[in-house]
Amino acid sequence: MNEKIVIMSNDYDRIDGRNAYQSDIKRLTLGAAMLEENKKMQIAAQIWKTDKDDELFLAQELPIHQVFDLIIFLSRTLLHFKEAYRLPLLYDPEKPTVERVGVQGGVLPVEVCTDNKNINEDIKAFAQSLSDLGELIGERQRVLRRILEELELY
């Protein structure tokens, strides 16, 4: 099982946000893709959980580019909500697109889901949740910023 793992982080359950010390996610790993649907990808990130017998099993796997895409998507969303208080509905119904991020010759659209019939209530709850999670998110943002700055040096 571990022959494709190159980098690992054990005991993730101890720092899993509000689930810390209660999480069933025990390990994060990076290595060759293990799931058939990701075999075209050279590197993937894996999330490992334990079953009822305390045996580790692969719960989720994302190709590494999708991990970056999620970080980009989340980061652009966080930037939107830093300024969203200026808009009465926390978004502009006439222009629901937050940004179109250029990636791989195409775009990663970041937009408010106006198909959601309850978007006006849900976006307020989402904004409040982001605020409530500020400490958890902020700490991770600072760590990520430091690491990205280090990467820029190379």
GROMACS elastic network, one bead per residue, 0.5 to 0.9 nm:
[ bonds ]
;  ai    aj funct       b0    kb
    1     4     6  0.72969   500
    1     5     6  0.82890   500
    2     5     6  0.52838   500
    2     6     6  0.84713   500
    3     6     6  0.81433   500
    3    31     6  0.89855   500
    4    30     6  0.84928   500
    4    31     6  0.55107   500
    4    32     6  0.52649   500
    4    33     6  0.75757   500
    4    34     6  0.74337   500
    5     8     6  0.71169   500
    5    29     6  0.63643   500
    5    30     6  0.59017   500
    5    32     6  0.67125   500
    5    33     6  0.89876   500
    6    29     6  0.73875   500
    6    30     6  0.59069   500
    6    32     6  0.79860   500
    7    28     6  0.84607   500
    7    29     6  0.56083   500
    7    30     6  0.51330   500
    7    31     6  0.67037   500
    8    27     6  0.69616   500
    8    28     6  0.56937   500
    8    30     6  0.63559   500
    8    31     6  0.87826   500
    9    12     6  0.66133   500
    9    26     6  0.85082   500
    9    27     6  0.55188   500
    9    28     6  0.50823   500
    9    29     6  0.62102   500
   10    13     6  0.82802   500
   10    26     6  0.61316   500
   10    28     6  0.66283   500
   10    29     6  0.84589   500
   11    14     6  0.57813   500
   11    15     6  0.78756   500
   11    25     6  0.81450   500
   11    26     6  0.51530   500
   11    27     6  0.59390   500
   11    28     6  0.86487   500
   12    15     6  0.55971   500
   12    16     6  0.61092   500
   12    20     6  0.82361   500
   12    21     6  0.88267   500
   12    23     6  0.81164   500
   12    24     6  0.89401   500
   12    25     6  0.63212   500
   12    26     6  0.50208   500
   12    27     6  0.53692   500
   12    28     6  0.68723   500
   13    16     6  0.52999   500
   13    17     6  0.88096   500
   13    19     6  0.73885   500
   13    20     6  0.56260   500
   13    21     6  0.54989   500
   13    22     6  0.65701   500
   13    24     6  0.63389   500
   13    25     6  0.53565   500
   13    26     6  0.50606   500
   13    27     6  0.75976   500
   14    17     6  0.85204   500
   14    19     6  0.80868   500
   14    22     6  0.75634   500
   14    23     6  0.74315   500
   14    26     6  0.82943   500
   15    18     6  0.82436   500
   15    19     6  0.76299   500
   15    21     6  0.70936   500
   15    23     6  0.86286   500
   16    19     6  0.52552   500
   16    21     6  0.75973   500
   16    22     6  0.83617   500
   16    23     6  0.64780   500
   16    25     6  0.77943   500
   17    20     6  0.54788   500
   17    23     6  0.89565   500
   17   136     6  0.65447   500
   17   137     6  0.89957   500
   18    21     6  0.88728   500
   18    22     6  0.87046   500
   18    23     6  0.88124   500
   18   136     6  0.83805   500
   19    22     6  0.52577   500
   19    23     6  0.50715   500
   19    24     6  0.86915   500
   20    23     6  0.59083   500
   21    24     6  0.88094   500
   22    25     6  0.89209   500
   23    26     6  0.74014   500
   23    49     6  0.87940   500
   24    48     6  0.84900   500
   24    49     6  0.54638   500
   24    50     6  0.62906   500
   24    51     6  0.85431   500
   25    28     6  0.80373   500
   25    47     6  0.68262   500
   25    48     6  0.57689   500
   25    50     6  0.71211   500
   25    59     6  0.85323   500
   26    47     6  0.78962   500
   26    48     6  0.58800   500
   26    49     6  0.53569   500
   26    50     6  0.68569   500
   26    56     6  0.78627   500
   27    46     6  0.81977   500
   27    47     6  0.61265   500
   27    48     6  0.50474   500
   27    49     6  0.69492   500
   27    56     6  0.84631   500
   28    45     6  0.72252   500
   28    46     6  0.57117   500
   28    48     6  0.62187   500
   29    44     6  0.82920   500
   29    45     6  0.57101   500
   29    46     6  0.50645   500
   29    47     6  0.66487   500
   29    48     6  0.79077   500
   30    33     6  0.85566   500
   30    43     6  0.68767   500
   30    44     6  0.57682   500
   30    46     6  0.62299   500
   30    64     6  0.84173   500
   31    34     6  0.84327   500
   31    42     6  0.79784   500
   31    43     6  0.52977   500
   31    44     6  0.56949   500
   31    45     6  0.67761   500
   31    46     6  0.80798   500
   32    39     6  0.82091   500
   32    41     6  0.76739   500
   32    42     6  0.56384   500
   32    44     6  0.58711   500
   32    45     6  0.85032   500
   33    36     6  0.79077   500
   33    37     6  0.87800   500
   33    38     6  0.57312   500
   33    39     6  0.56538   500
   33    40     6  0.80884   500
   33    41     6  0.63849   500
   33    42     6  0.64558   500
   33    43     6  0.57186   500
   33    44     6  0.50017   500
   33    45     6  0.78146   500
   33    46     6  0.83839   500
   33    61     6  0.76884   500
   33    62     6  0.82950   500
   33    63     6  0.71880   500
   34    37     6  0.86491   500
   34    38     6  0.71061   500
   34    39     6  0.69056   500
   34    44     6  0.80229   500
   34    46     6  0.86704   500
   34    58     6  0.88021   500
   34    61     6  0.79053   500
   35    38     6  0.55266   500
   35    39     6  0.65386   500
   35    60     6  0.89725   500
   35    61     6  0.72247   500
   36    39     6  0.52894   500
   36    40     6  0.86145   500
   37    40     6  0.77427   500
   38    41     6  0.55492   500
   38    42     6  0.84982   500
   38    43     6  0.89308   500
   38    44     6  0.77848   500
   38    61     6  0.81394   500
   38    62     6  0.76161   500
   38    63     6  0.65093   500
   39    42     6  0.73972   500
   41    44     6  0.69731   500
   41    63     6  0.61377   500
   41    64     6  0.79989   500
   41    65     6  0.88589   500
   42    63     6  0.79637   500
   42    64     6  0.84353   500
   43    62     6  0.88679   500
   43    63     6  0.61418   500
   43    64     6  0.57681   500
   43    65     6  0.86008   500
   44    61     6  0.64969   500
   44    62     6  0.54838   500
   44    65     6  0.82217   500
   44    66     6  0.88490   500
   44    67     6  0.85644   500
   45    60     6  0.83334   500
   45    61     6  0.56058   500
   45    62     6  0.53604   500
   45    63     6  0.62065   500
   45    64     6  0.59411   500
   45    67     6  0.75487   500
   46    58     6  0.68360   500
   46    59     6  0.75691   500
   46    60     6  0.57415   500
   46    62     6  0.65841   500
   46    63     6  0.87351   500
   47    57     6  0.86387   500
   47    58     6  0.61772   500
   47    59     6  0.56771   500
   47    60     6  0.51358   500
   47    61     6  0.62963   500
   47    62     6  0.88338   500
   48    56     6  0.61557   500
   48    57     6  0.55217   500
   48    59     6  0.53008   500
   48    60     6  0.70872   500
   48    61     6  0.89376   500
   49    54     6  0.87108   500
   49    55     6  0.80774   500
   49    56     6  0.54902   500
   49    57     6  0.55876   500
   49    58     6  0.65840   500
   49    59     6  0.59976   500
   49    60     6  0.89779   500
   50    53     6  0.74687   500
   50    54     6  0.50134   500
   50    55     6  0.51002   500
   50    57     6  0.60408   500
   50    58     6  0.87642   500
   50    59     6  0.88788   500
   51    54     6  0.51894   500
   51    55     6  0.54609   500
   51    56     6  0.65087   500
   51    57     6  0.70706   500
   52    55     6  0.74251   500
   53    56     6  0.88611   500
   56    59     6  0.89326   500
   58    61     6  0.74871   500
   62    65     6  0.80621   500
   62    66     6  0.61573   500
   62    67     6  0.65092   500
   63    66     6  0.54480   500
   63    67     6  0.67487   500
   64    67     6  0.50964   500
   64    68     6  0.65663   500
   64    69     6  0.87153   500
   65    68     6  0.51320   500
   65    69     6  0.61390   500
   65    70     6  0.86612   500
   66    70     6  0.60714   500
   66    71     6  0.85333   500
   67    70     6  0.51712   500
   67    71     6  0.63423   500
   67    72     6  0.87310   500
   68    72     6  0.61425   500
   68    73     6  0.84756   500
   69    72     6  0.50525   500
   69    73     6  0.59858   500
   69    74     6  0.84612   500
   69   103     6  0.88311   500
   69   108     6  0.80478   500
   70    74     6  0.59116   500
   70    75     6  0.83128   500
   71    74     6  0.51117   500
   71    75     6  0.58683   500
   71    76     6  0.84739   500
   72    75     6  0.51063   500
   72    76     6  0.61059   500
   72    77     6  0.84832   500
   72   101     6  0.84342   500
   72   108     6  0.88735   500
   73    76     6  0.53859   500
   73    77     6  0.62136   500
   73    78     6  0.87315   500
   73   101     6  0.86519   500
   73   108     6  0.77955   500
   73   109     6  0.84241   500
   73   110     6  0.66470   500
   74    78     6  0.61439   500
   74    79     6  0.86571   500
   75    78     6  0.50551   500
   75    79     6  0.62657   500
   75    80     6  0.86833   500
   76    79     6  0.50493   500
   76    80     6  0.62572   500
   76    81     6  0.88207   500
   76    98     6  0.79539   500
   76    99     6  0.76368   500
   76   101     6  0.87706   500
   76   110     6  0.74185   500
   77    80     6  0.50567   500
   77    81     6  0.64103   500
   77    82     6  0.88256   500
   77    98     6  0.77882   500
   77   110     6  0.73331   500
   77   111     6  0.86409   500
   78    81     6  0.52262   500
   78    82     6  0.63786   500
   78   130     6  0.81430   500
   79    82     6  0.52091   500
   79    83     6  0.70629   500
   79    84     6  0.87203   500
   80    83     6  0.56845   500
   80    84     6  0.58751   500
   80    90     6  0.89707   500
   80    91     6  0.86932   500
   80    98     6  0.68189   500
   80    99     6  0.89792   500
   81    85     6  0.71773   500
   81    90     6  0.75945   500
   81    91     6  0.89272   500
   81   127     6  0.67652   500
   81   130     6  0.83999   500
   82    85     6  0.73086   500
   83    86     6  0.60260   500
   83    87     6  0.80507   500
   83    90     6  0.84149   500
   84    87     6  0.55156   500
   84    88     6  0.83321   500
   84    89     6  0.81704   500
   84    91     6  0.62500   500
   84   127     6  0.87195   500
   85    88     6  0.71260   500
   85    89     6  0.81886   500
   85    90     6  0.56826   500
   85    91     6  0.86405   500
   86    89     6  0.87821   500
   86    90     6  0.70747   500
   86    91     6  0.87675   500
   87    91     6  0.57851   500
   87    92     6  0.68982   500
   88    91     6  0.73761   500
   88    92     6  0.83288   500
   89    92     6  0.70311   500
   89    93     6  0.80815   500
   89   120     6  0.63644   500
   89   121     6  0.89896   500
   89   123     6  0.80782   500
   89   124     6  0.79566   500
   90   120     6  0.81894   500
   90   123     6  0.71021   500
   90   124     6  0.72848   500
   90   127     6  0.83392   500
   91    94     6  0.88176   500
   91    95     6  0.79268   500
   91    96     6  0.65441   500
   91    97     6  0.89752   500
   91    98     6  0.84081   500
   91   112     6  0.73442   500
   91   120     6  0.89512   500
   91   123     6  0.85378   500
   92    95     6  0.51804   500
   92    96     6  0.56097   500
   92    97     6  0.84861   500
   92   112     6  0.88223   500
   93    96     6  0.54430   500
   93   112     6  0.85636   500
   93   114     6  0.75430   500
   95    98     6  0.78324   500
   95   111     6  0.87393   500
   95   112     6  0.89169   500
   96   110     6  0.88089   500
   96   111     6  0.54623   500
   96   112     6  0.51186   500
   96   113     6  0.75198   500
   96   114     6  0.71624   500
   97   100     6  0.73776   500
   97   109     6  0.72491   500
   97   110     6  0.60522   500
   97   112     6  0.63126   500
   98   109     6  0.78259   500
   98   110     6  0.53831   500
   98   112     6  0.70710   500
   99   108     6  0.82739   500
   99   109     6  0.61501   500
   99   110     6  0.52811   500
   99   111     6  0.68709   500
  100   107     6  0.56791   500
  100   108     6  0.56291   500
  100   110     6  0.60338   500
  100   111     6  0.83388   500
  101   106     6  0.83325   500
  101   107     6  0.52426   500
  101   109     6  0.61784   500
  101   110     6  0.75429   500
  102   105     6  0.67691   500
  102   106     6  0.57919   500
  102   108     6  0.62810   500
  102   109     6  0.85951   500
  103   106     6  0.53871   500
  103   107     6  0.53690   500
  103   108     6  0.64452   500
  104   107     6  0.75650   500
  111   114     6  0.85106   500
  112   115     6  0.87620   500
  112   119     6  0.82766   500
  112   123     6  0.85430   500
  113   116     6  0.57933   500
  113   119     6  0.70518   500
  114   117     6  0.72291   500
  114   118     6  0.87004   500
  114   119     6  0.63647   500
  114   120     6  0.89586   500
  115   118     6  0.87117   500
  115   119     6  0.78426   500
  116   119     6  0.51002   500
  116   120     6  0.87204   500
  116   122     6  0.85369   500
  117   120     6  0.81476   500
  118   121     6  0.55954   500
  118   122     6  0.59117   500
  118   123     6  0.83965   500
  119   123     6  0.56175   500
  119   124     6  0.83215   500
  120   123     6  0.55500   500
  120   124     6  0.65917   500
  120   125     6  0.89764   500
  121   124     6  0.53224   500
  121   125     6  0.63950   500
  121   126     6  0.86774   500
  122   125     6  0.50427   500
  122   126     6  0.59927   500
  122   127     6  0.85301   500
  123   127     6  0.60429   500
  123   128     6  0.84955   500
  124   127     6  0.51055   500
  124   128     6  0.61806   500
  124   129     6  0.85768   500
  125   128     6  0.50407   500
  125   129     6  0.60997   500
  125   130     6  0.86351   500
  126   129     6  0.50125   500
  126   130     6  0.62228   500
  126   131     6  0.86108   500
  127   130     6  0.51018   500
  127   131     6  0.62745   500
  127   132     6  0.86573   500
  128   132     6  0.61050   500
  128   133     6  0.85682   500
  129   133     6  0.60716   500
  129   134     6  0.84665   500
  130   133     6  0.50739   500
  130   134     6  0.60884   500
  130   137     6  0.81455   500
  131   134     6  0.50131   500
  131   135     6  0.84893   500
  132   135     6  0.76911   500
  132   136     6  0.88460   500
  133   136     6  0.54595   500
  133   137     6  0.60022   500
  133   138     6  0.82544   500
  134   137     6  0.51432   500
  134   138     6  0.55644   500
  134   139     6  0.83284   500
  135   138     6  0.51328   500
  135   139     6  0.61499   500
  135   140     6  0.86607   500
  136   139     6  0.55768   500
  136   140     6  0.65438   500
  136   141     6  0.87645   500
  137   140     6  0.52626   500
  137   141     6  0.60477   500
  137   142     6  0.86730   500
  138   142     6  0.61806   500
  138   143     6  0.86552   500
  139   142     6  0.52354   500
  139   143     6  0.63686   500
  139   144     6  0.86656   500
  140   143     6  0.50651   500
  140   144     6  0.60295   500
  140   145     6  0.84597   500
  141   144     6  0.50180   500
  141   145     6  0.59472   500
  141   146     6  0.85479   500
  142   145     6  0.50565   500
  142   146     6  0.62096   500
  142   147     6  0.86511   500
  143   146     6  0.52138   500
  143   147     6  0.62695   500
  143   148     6  0.86317   500
  144   147     6  0.51089   500
  144   148     6  0.60157   500
  144   149     6  0.84645   500
  145   148     6  0.51174   500
  145   149     6  0.60569   500
  145   150     6  0.85922   500
  146   149     6  0.51320   500
  146   150     6  0.62796   500
  146   151     6  0.87398   500
  147   150     6  0.50089   500
  147   151     6  0.62404   500
  147   152     6  0.87342   500
  148   152     6  0.63224   500
  148   153     6  0.89825   500
  149   152     6  0.51111   500
  149   153     6  0.68634   500
  150   153     6  0.53667   500
  150   154     6  0.73525   500
  151   154     6  0.55688   500
